């Protein structure tokens, strides 16, 4: 009896995960099909300008997130 309950719970859990995955994929395809949609990685980020230094002891500017 316990095994039957575990099997049913497992099948329901798998169905729930599958439905959520399908919904996420549908949302992603909807975003990608929109005109003018640009991915986050597609945005242009300008690097900050630094003064040119010939001093070899000066390291590069610190990394920023």
C-alpha angles and dihedrals in degrees: 000000000000091000091052091052091048092050092050092047091049093050092048091048091050091050091050092051091047092051092049090049091051091050092051091048090050091052091048093051089048091053093047093049093055115105114246095017112147125189119240091246090054095066116107115239117194116222114232114256116241129189115261111250127189092196107112092203092066110091128207119283116275119273115258127199 
